[in-house]
Amino acid sequence: MSRAAAAALSYNNVSTFAGGYLRALSLILRLYSYAFELVLSLIALVLGIIGATHGNGVSMELLPWTGASLTHWLTGLGLLGIVCTVFAVMGWLRFLFPLWALFVVVMLFRGYMFSSYTFGNAAGFRQALYFFGAAVLAFIGSLTLFGRKRS
């Protein structure tokens, strides 16, 4: 395959030439961070809506809010996360997405380390570590937006 043909088949500047593997890894991390943050935001939004429609019965020791305040924050942060993710995908206000991903990491760290949240057993602790690691990886993936060339 000629170089011109390979370049025509490349997506988002990913090719097998000079730095192609790093570009491919960058693309995979970016797509992962989009998916992780979008799913997390959708879950927060749904939990906020369910809490608001069912008498504010949502309880999450991981977060600093309780009752009606928690449902409002979940709904608002869910919407904010969706907006930041969609804007990043569209190429608008891209700097907001890494800030959102960092906010998620900080809130998880704060919740796991400095709140009343307790782990039921070693498996719960391991699951929390995986979730925190997934959030950190999503943050790292969000930083790849800054290296992306505008077209």
C-alpha positions in Angstrom: 0.0 0.0 0.0 1.4 3.4 -0.9 1.9 6.1 1.6 -0.8 8.3 0.1 -3.3 5.4 0.2 -2.4 4.7 3.8 -2.8 8.4 4.7 -6.2 8.5 3.0 -7.4 5.5 5.1 -6.2 7.0 8.3 -8.8 8.4 10.8 -8.1 11.4 13.0 -4.4 11.5 11.9 -3.8 7.9 13.0 -1.5 6.2 10.7 1.3 3.6 10.7 3.9 6.2 10.0 5.9 8.4 12.5 4.1 8.4 15.8 1.1 6.4 14.5 1.0 4.1 17.5 1.0 7.1 19.9 -1.7 8.7 17.9 -3.7 5.5 18.0 -3.3 5.2 21.7 -4.3 8.9 22.1 -7.4 8.3 20.1 -8.3 5.2 22.1 -7.8 7.1 25.4 -9.8 10.1 24.1 -12.7 7.8 23.0 -12.6 6.0 26.4 -12.7 9.2 28.3 -15.7 10.4 26.3 -17.5 7.2 27.0 -16.6 7.0 30.7 -17.5 10.6 31.4 -20.7 10.4 29.4 -21.9 7.2 31.1 -21.0 8.6 34.5 -22.9 11.8 33.8 -25.9 9.9 32.5 -25.9 7.8 35.7 -25.7 11.0 37.9 -28.5 12.6 35.9 -30.8 9.5 36.2 -30.1 9.2 39.9 -30.8 12.8 40.4 -34.1 12.6 38.5 -35.1 9.4 40.3 -34.3 11.0 43.7 -36.3 14.1 42.9 -39.3 12.2 41.7 -39.3 9.7 44.6 -39.0 12.0 47.6 -35.3 12.6 47.7 -34.5 9.1 48.9 -31.1 8.9 47.3 -28.2 8.5 49.7 -24.6 8.5 48.6 -21.9 8.6 51.4 -19.3 9.2 48.7 -20.7 12.7 48.0 -20.8 15.6 50.4 -24.5 16.4 49.9 -27.6 14.8 51.4 -31.4 14.8 50.8 -32.8 17.3 48.3 -29.4 19.0 47.9 -27.9 15.7 46.7 -30.6 15.2 44.1 -30.2 18.8 42.8 -26.4 18.4 42.7 -26.6 15.0 40.9 -29.0 16.4 38.3 -26.9 19.6 37.8 -23.6 17.8 37.6 -25.0 15.1 35.3 -26.2 17.8 32.9 -22.9 19.7 33.2 -20.9 16.5 32.5 -23.1 15.7 29.4 -22.7 19.2 28.1 -18.9 19.2 28.7 -18.6 15.8 26.9 -20.8 16.8 23.9 -18.9 20.1 23.6 -15.6 18.3 23.6 -16.7 15.8 20.9 -18.0 18.7 18.8 -14.8 20.6 19.3 -16.3 23.5 21.2 -14.9 24.8 24.5 -12.6 21.7 24.6 -10.8 23.0 27.7 -14.0 22.3 29.8 -13.7 18.5 29.3 -10.4 18.0 31.1 -11.6 20.3 33.9 -14.7 18.1 34.3 -12.7 14.9 34.2 -10.4 16.4 36.9 -13.4 17.3 39.0 -14.6 13.7 38.8 -11.2 12.4 40.0 -11.0 15.0 42.8 -14.6 14.2 44.0 -13.9 10.4 44.0 -10.6 10.9 45.9 -12.3 13.1 48.4 -15.2 10.8 48.7 -13.1 7.6 49.2 -10.5 9.2 51.5 -12.1 12.0 53.4 -15.8 11.1 53.8 -17.7 8.7 56.0 -17.7 6.1 53.1 -16.6 2.7 54.3 -15.7 -0.4 52.3 -17.7 -3.5 53.2 -14.8 -5.9 52.5 -11.6 -6.3 50.4 -13.6 -6.8 47.3 -15.4 -3.4 47.8 -12.0 -1.7 48.3 -10.7 -3.3 45.1 -13.8 -2.2 43.2 -13.3 1.3 44.4 -9.6 1.2 43.3 -10.7 0.0 39.9 -13.3 2.8 39.6 -10.8 5.4 40.8 -8.2 4.1 38.3 -10.8 4.2 35.5 -11.5 7.9 36.4 -7.8 8.7 36.4 -7.4 7.0 33.0 -10.4 9.0 31.7 -8.7 12.2 32.9 -5.5 11.3 31.2 -7.5 10.6 28.0 -9.2 14.0 28.3 -5.7 15.6 28.2 -5.2 14.3 24.7 -7.6 16.9 23.5 -4.9 19.5 23.8 -2.6 17.7 21.4 -5.3 17.2 18.8 -4.8 19.3 15.6 -7.7 21.4 14.6 -8.9 20.9 11.0 
